Amino acid sequence: MKYIWLLLGMTFMGCAWQPKEANEEAVQVSVLRGPSAIAFAQWMQEKPRLEGKEIRVKILDSPEQIQAQLIQHKTDIAVLPMITAANLYNKGVHYSLLGCPIWGTLYLVGRDSISSPVYLFGAGTTPDILTRYYLQPQGHYTYNYTFATPREILSALSSAKVHTAVLSEPFLSVALHRDTTLQILADLNRPNGLNVPQTAILCRQEMLPLQAVLDSLLHRTCQYANEFPMQTIRILENRKVFGREMLTPESLRRCRIQYIPARENPEDIRRFLLLIRDFDSRALDSRLPDAHFIAQPL
């Protein structure tokens, strides 16, 4: 009988939440290189603990890499574009939406006024849709998707091959520093007064009992980036997340870093996803995620 109880005990222990990575004592966090990484600088430096386990941040270079980690259940927490998070959920990758740390980093940049063609990257992504949504009432503009990355657009702007383009931080700050004739022509982050939850923080559903602790830790790391911009920049440069002099305190301010739990602000999330779906149904496969997408307190 004692062996039966031992076996049952081991079974229940195995069902408890554990990070599924080689090192079982760490909570794995996958963050996309870019504005999202700025919000997690404090975690990179201080490595907080969750239920006795160290939180470790891994910086990845593309949403596709983070998608693979989520599909294969190789990460406990992931930070990626909201549209991507919604699509993954609709396809059965059921991580829960904890909250949003980044509320818009997209700007139109040029030399005098907005002119065609407007250069973008990533057809059907957030920058593309918000740009077209913003410009549609203002007249007829054409769009060029020749460049695959913001770095390529930055180079073309610097060489004056491009006159109007969409950039986010930190590429916006680099562009303005390199060429003082460039200026911000439009802020794309408040369409019709809507707050844009550009980035999503997802977590394993097994972690939801720790939601209050996670919310507190996430609030703290986002607040750190706002209160200590120079320290944040040094952390990111020292860890080679960004190159030297790519970031400035103004860059951080333009990222609109603020952690808001999704359950406290579901309406902005719903309105943003509705805007995306109604303007370009292909971006969300014509449907919104159901109510279980947003993490609820247990």
Secondary structure by P-SEA (a helix, b strand, c coil): caaaaaaaaaaaaaacccccccccccbbbbbcccaaaaaaccccccccccccbbbbbbbbccaaaaaaaaaacccccccccaaaaaaaaaaccccccccccccccbbbbbcccccccccccccccaaaaaaaaaaccccbbbbbcccccaaaaaaaaaaccccbbbbccaaaaaaaaaccccccccccccccccccccbbbbbbcccccaaaaaaaaaaaaaaaaaacaaaaaaaaaaacccccccccaaaaaaabbbbbbccccaaaaaaaaaaaaaaccccccccccccccccccc
